[in-house]
Amino acid sequence: MKKVHYAIGILRIILGLIFLWAFFDKLFGLGFATPYDKGWIEGNSPTYGFLMSTKGPFAPLFQAIAGNVIIDMLFMIGLLLIGLTLVIGIMVNIAGYSGSLMIFLMWLAVLPPKNHPILDEHIVYIFVLILFIYFEAGSYLGLGKQWKRIVNRNRFLQ
């Protein structure tokens, strides 16, 4: 395996851990992005605070769905599954596309970003997730090669 493959594998795992950390922080209210008493497990919405604080051109749309039970469930399931698949290295294609969509929607919610008229870390994450698909990042430091043999005829499951 080449050095670049290790780098791609490590980057994939790191981004997966970012998604997983966001899931657990919002689930339990670990005191980082989510205050201690605001965890989803305590009946609070993981989307309400963020979406209600939006101020950009799409603010009315995002504020209208803030705290919706279905939106909360989709968001939390997305964080968990995208994080797990990236860390393990299976279904990286699905994680790449769905993670890009999730992050794109979050980017729309923060428009315009604080430090640049258009670009911020959301755009960087989207490009990294798409690169994972094209470089078959699950094959490096993950179970992607084994998973590929199992689902060989269903490329979308890789």
Beta strands, then each sheet from edge to edge (+ up, - down):
end
